[in-house]
Amino acid sequence: MALAVLRRACLGSVPPAALPPHAAVDVYATFVRFPQDSTRRLLVVAVVTALAAYPYGPGHAARAARRTAARVTSATGAVVAAGA
């Protein structure tokens, strides 16, 4: 949203005699591309980090998931040890 307002303000302030409109759009897109990409990457990293950290938290669902995983691994270990 803010970038759309900034785009309109920047492109509206460039006189067509100084820079053709399509060139102004290209220059703006070049400058804004990297901050946009970085923002998207940061958002993805934040979401992945939050999802990875959730099972280690103190919440009820996280504790239940850890208990279930412990039971499953214990049962699997017992089956493997009995068959060996």
N, C-alpha and C positions, 0 to 999 in steps of 0.2 A: 504494500500500500504506500509506504513512504517512498519507495523507489519510483513508483508510478507518478507521484506528485513531483518528486525531484526531476524525473525525466521530462515531464511537461514544462517545468520551470526552466530547466537547462536548455531544452530544445527551443523553447519560445523566446529565450533571450539572445539566441544567435541569429543575427541578421542574415538573410539569404545571400546578400552581396558578399559577406565575409566568408561564408562557408555554405556550400549547397546543403539542403536539408538531408539528403540521403547520406552525405558524408558526416554530418553532425550526429545522425542516428548511429552510424558505425563507430564513431569516436566514443559516444556515450556507452554503447554496448560493450566496447572494449574495456573501458574503465570500470564498469559495473559487474562484468562477468566474474572476475576473481573474487570480489567480496560476496557475491551471491553463491558461488561454488563453495567458498569457505564456510559460509553460514549453513548451507545444506549439509556439508560434511560434519560440522560441529554438532548439528542436530542429530544426525545419524549416530555419531559416536556417543552422544549423551544418552540416547534411547537404548543403544546396545549395552552401555555400561549400567544403566538402571535395571535392565532386564537381567543382566548377568549378576548383579549384586542382590537382587530381590531374594533369591533362595537362601542367602546368608543372613537375612534380617531376622528380627525377633517376632515377626507376625505369625499368626496362627497357621495360615496356609503354608508359610515357609517351613515352620516346624513340622507340620504334617507331611510335607513332601520329603523332608530329611528323614523322618521316621520310616516312611514307606520305602525310601531308597535303602536305608539301613537294613530293613527286613528283607527286601528283595536280594540284596547282596549277601546277607547272611544265609538265606535259604539256598541261593545258588552255590555258595561255598560249601554248604553242608552236602548238597547233592553231588558236587564234584568230588568232595573228599570221600563220600560213601562209595562212589563208583571207581575210585582209583585204587 
